[in-house]
Amino acid sequence: MTDDSAAPERRIVVLGVGNLLWADEGFGVRCVEALQQRWTFDEIAGAPVQLVDGGTQGLYLIQHVQAARNLLIFDAIDYGLEPGT
């Protein structure tokens, strides 16, 4: 049995990844920006919601991933394939 009272708060993290100056045009970053502009998030199912503009930070984003109870990542890449491939 574990003592959850000492556990860190787990949150819902929405992480947008992308490079505004490269081929994906910062898709994930723009998604997070749109959410921030149009919606207000307090808590969902008792967990705080954190919107993160991850840009191109790579491994420096690990703290946000580890803190997530639930994680939604927005990202895109252009391999020249059909959309959704």
C-alpha positions in Angstrom: 0.0 0.0 0.0 1.3 3.5 -0.9 0.7 6.8 0.8 -0.7 9.0 -2.0 -0.7 12.1 0.3 3.0 12.6 -0.5 2.5 12.1 -4.2 3.0 15.2 -6.4 -0.1 16.7 -8.0 -0.9 15.0 -11.3 -2.2 17.2 -14.0 -3.6 17.1 -17.5 -1.0 18.4 -19.9 -1.7 19.6 -23.4 1.7 19.8 -25.1 2.2 21.6 -28.5 5.4 20.8 -30.3 6.8 22.4 -33.5 9.1 24.9 -35.1 7.4 28.1 -36.3 10.2 28.6 -38.9 10.3 25.1 -40.4 8.1 22.7 -42.5 5.4 22.0 -39.9 4.8 25.7 -39.4 4.6 25.1 -35.7 1.4 23.1 -35.9 1.5 22.0 -32.2 2.5 25.4 -31.0 -0.4 27.0 -32.9 -2.9 24.5 -31.5 -1.9 25.4 -28.0 -2.1 29.1 -28.8 -5.6 28.6 -30.2 -6.7 26.8 -27.1 -5.3 29.5 -24.9 -7.1 32.2 -26.8 -10.5 30.6 -27.1 -10.9 28.5 -23.9 -10.4 28.6 -20.2 -9.5 25.5 -18.4 -9.8 25.2 -14.6 -9.9 21.6 -13.7 -11.1 18.4 -15.5 -12.0 15.5 -13.2 -10.2 17.1 -10.3 -6.9 17.6 -12.2 -5.5 21.0 -13.2 -5.0 21.5 -16.9 -1.6 22.8 -18.1 -1.2 24.1 -21.7 2.5 24.0 -22.8 4.1 25.6 -25.8 6.9 23.1 -26.2 8.4 24.6 -29.3 11.6 22.6 -30.1 12.7 22.0 -26.6 13.0 18.2 -27.0 14.2 16.5 -23.8 13.7 19.7 -21.7 10.0 18.9 -21.9 10.4 15.6 -19.9 9.3 17.3 -16.7 5.9 18.2 -18.2 5.5 14.6 -19.5 6.4 13.1 -16.1 4.0 15.4 -14.3 1.0 14.4 -16.5 -1.8 12.2 -15.4 -3.1 12.5 -18.9 -1.1 13.8 -21.8 -2.2 15.1 -25.2 0.5 16.0 -27.7 0.0 18.1 -30.8 2.7 17.7 -33.5 3.0 17.2 -37.2 5.7 16.2 -39.6 5.9 16.4 -43.4 7.2 13.2 -45.0 5.4 13.9 -48.2 2.9 11.2 -47.5 -0.9 11.3 -47.6 -2.4 13.2 -44.6 -3.0 10.9 -41.6 -0.5 8.3 -42.8 
